[in-house]
Amino acid sequence: MKAYIRYSRQFLSGPVTPWMRDDPAGKTPRGSGSLPEPGPTLRGWRRYYVRIDGFEFRFASLSELDHCARVLSQKNLPPAFPNGHWLSRLPGWVKTWRYRQKAVKGLRAALVRFLAEGDEPEKIQDPFDEQLERRQREAATRTIAQKIEKKRRLRATYEQIPSAPKGRRLKRLLAD
């Protein structure tokens, strides 16, 4: 399970957002009142992501995350007509009972983590952080440079051995 927060300049609704309203005008939020409501921070609007076994859940608020965990934890899912409920937008393999058991554990763990960490930038890495991207690029450059240096040393070693393979056979050996 991987859980993280991204920030955006504007509010981005999640797949569950339209179903999180009680009244038709969409003014009264549904969900537990103990969870913080979505709102802009100094870094922008929060968007919560939880990746479990290859599927990424997206939420605009923690109450949506809690609602999703409560619905997925039911043994029998509510009936979902095409585009009539957010469940109809999930792939079939995500709706299986076996996957939902894992997903509910991961979603609840992510909810606890998000509530515990709050908005502390030291604990939550922002994937759009420019410094993070720079560090990742530098690490990739170092890795590539190390591979090139290793191949150069290996080639020099093979050239010193008289019975070592030459030409295409050497290229195949160095390709790995």
C-alpha positions as CSV (number, residue, x, y, z in Angstrom):
1,M,0.0,0.0,0.0
2,K,1.2,3.5,-0.9
3,A,-0.6,6.6,0.4
4,Y,0.3,10.1,-0.4
5,I,-1.1,13.6,-0.8
6,R,-0.8,15.9,-3.9
7,Y,-1.7,19.5,-4.0
8,S,-3.4,21.5,-6.8
9,R,-4.2,25.1,-7.3
10,Q,-7.9,24.4,-7.8
11,F,-10.4,21.9,-6.3
12,L,-10.3,18.5,-8.1
13,S,-13.2,16.3,-7.3
14,G,-12.8,12.6,-6.9
15,P,-15.0,9.8,-8.2
16,V,-16.8,9.6,-4.9
17,T,-17.4,13.4,-4.6
18,P,-20.8,13.6,-6.4
19,W,-22.3,11.0,-4.0
20,M,-21.1,12.7,-0.9
21,R,-23.9,15.3,-0.8
22,D,-27.3,14.9,1.1
23,D,-29.4,17.6,-0.6
24,P,-29.9,18.0,-4.4
25,A,-28.3,21.4,-4.3
26,G,-25.1,19.8,-3.1
27,K,-24.5,22.1,-0.2
28,T,-24.7,19.8,2.8
29,P,-21.7,17.4,3.0
30,R,-22.4,13.8,4.1
31,G,-20.1,11.7,6.2
32,S,-18.8,11.7,9.7
33,G,-18.5,15.1,11.2
34,S,-15.3,14.3,13.1
35,L,-13.2,14.3,9.9
36,P,-11.8,17.5,8.6
37,E,-13.7,19.0,5.7
38,P,-11.8,19.8,2.4
39,G,-10.4,23.2,2.1
40,P,-7.5,25.0,0.6
41,T,-4.2,25.1,2.5
42,L,-1.1,27.3,2.0
43,R,0.1,24.6,-0.5
44,G,-3.2,24.3,-2.3
45,W,-6.1,21.9,-2.4
46,R,-5.4,18.5,-1.0
47,R,-6.0,15.4,-3.1
48,Y,-5.5,12.0,-1.3
49,Y,-4.2,9.0,-3.2
50,V,-4.0,5.4,-2.0
51,R,-2.5,2.7,-4.2
52,I,-3.3,-0.9,-3.3
53,D,-2.2,-3.8,-5.5
54,G,-2.0,-1.8,-8.7
55,F,-5.2,0.2,-8.3
56,E,-5.1,3.9,-7.3
57,F,-8.0,5.3,-5.3
58,R,-8.4,9.1,-5.5
59,F,-10.2,11.2,-2.9
60,A,-10.9,15.0,-2.5
61,S,-11.4,14.6,1.3
62,L,-10.9,12.3,4.2
63,S,-14.7,11.8,4.6
64,E,-14.7,10.4,1.0
65,L,-12.0,8.0,1.9
66,D,-13.9,6.9,5.1
67,H,-17.1,6.5,3.0
68,C,-15.4,4.4,0.4
69,A,-13.9,2.1,3.1
70,R,-17.3,1.7,4.8
71,V,-19.0,0.8,1.5
72,L,-16.3,-1.6,0.4
73,S,-16.3,-3.3,3.8
74,Q,-19.9,-4.5,3.2
75,K,-20.1,-8.2,2.2
76,N,-22.9,-7.3,-0.4
77,L,-22.3,-4.1,-2.3
78,P,-25.3,-1.8,-3.0
79,P,-26.7,-2.2,-6.5
80,A,-24.9,0.0,-9.0
81,F,-26.5,0.9,-12.3
82,P,-24.2,2.1,-15.1
83,N,-22.9,5.5,-14.1
84,G,-25.5,5.6,-11.3
85,H,-23.1,5.1,-8.5
86,W,-19.4,5.5,-8.0
87,L,-19.0,1.7,-7.6
88,S,-20.0,1.3,-11.3
89,R,-16.8,3.2,-12.3
90,L,-14.5,0.7,-10.5
91,P,-13.0,-2.2,-12.5
92,G,-14.6,-5.6,-11.8
93,W,-11.5,-7.1,-10.1
94,V,-11.6,-4.3,-7.6
95,K,-15.1,-5.2,-6.6
96,T,-14.3,-8.8,-5.7
97,W,-14.6,-9.7,-2.0
98,R,-11.0,-10.9,-1.8
99,Y,-9.6,-7.6,-3.1
100,R,-12.0,-5.5,-1.1
101,Q,-10.8,-7.0,2.1
102,K,-7.3,-5.9,1.3
103,A,-8.5,-2.5,0.1
104,V,-10.4,-1.8,3.3
105,K,-7.4,-2.6,5.4
106,G,-5.2,-0.3,3.3
107,L,-7.8,2.5,3.1
108,R,-8.3,2.5,6.9
109,A,-4.5,2.5,7.5
110,A,-4.1,5.4,5.0
111,L,-6.9,7.3,6.8
112,V,-5.2,6.8,10.2
113,R,-1.9,7.9,8.6
114,F,-3.3,11.0,7.0
115,L,-5.1,12.0,10.2
116,A,-1.9,11.4,12.3
117,E,0.5,13.3,9.9
118,G,-1.8,16.2,9.2
119,D,-0.2,18.7,6.8
120,E,3.4,18.5,7.9
121,P,5.5,18.7,4.8
122,E,8.4,16.7,6.4
123,K,6.2,13.6,6.8
124,I,4.2,13.8,3.5
125,Q,6.3,13.9,0.4
126,D,4.6,15.9,-2.3
127,P,5.2,14.1,-5.7
128,F,5.1,17.5,-7.5
129,D,7.9,18.9,-5.3
130,E,10.6,20.3,-7.6
131,Q,13.4,19.3,-5.2
132,L,12.1,15.7,-5.1
133,E,12.1,15.6,-8.9
134,R,15.6,17.0,-9.0
135,R,16.8,14.4,-6.5
136,Q,15.2,11.6,-8.5
137,R,16.8,12.9,-11.7
138,E,20.2,13.1,-10.0
139,A,19.9,9.5,-8.7
140,A,18.9,8.2,-12.1
141,T,21.9,10.1,-13.6
142,R,24.3,8.6,-11.0
143,T,22.9,5.1,-11.7
144,I,23.4,5.5,-15.5
145,A,26.9,6.9,-14.9
146,Q,27.8,3.9,-12.7
147,K,26.5,1.4,-15.3
148,I,28.6,3.1,-18.0
149,E,31.7,3.1,-15.8
150,K,31.2,-0.6,-15.0
151,K,30.9,-1.5,-18.7
152,R,34.1,0.6,-19.5
153,R,36.0,-1.3,-16.8
154,L,34.7,-4.6,-17.9
155,R,35.6,-3.9,-21.5
156,A,39.1,-2.9,-20.5
157,T,39.5,-6.1,-18.5
158,Y,38.3,-8.2,-21.5
159,E,40.7,-6.4,-23.8
160,Q,43.7,-7.4,-21.6
161,I,42.8,-11.1,-21.8
162,P,44.1,-12.7,-25.0
163,S,41.4,-15.5,-25.1
164,A,38.5,-13.2,-24.3
165,P,35.6,-12.9,-26.7
166,K,35.8,-10.1,-29.3
167,G,33.4,-8.2,-31.5
168,R,29.7,-9.2,-31.3
169,R,30.3,-11.8,-28.5
170,L,31.8,-9.0,-26.4
171,K,29.0,-6.7,-27.1
172,R,26.5,-9.3,-26.1
173,L,28.3,-9.9,-22.8
174,L,28.4,-6.2,-22.1
175,A,24.8,-5.7,-22.9
176,D,23.6,-7.3,-19.7
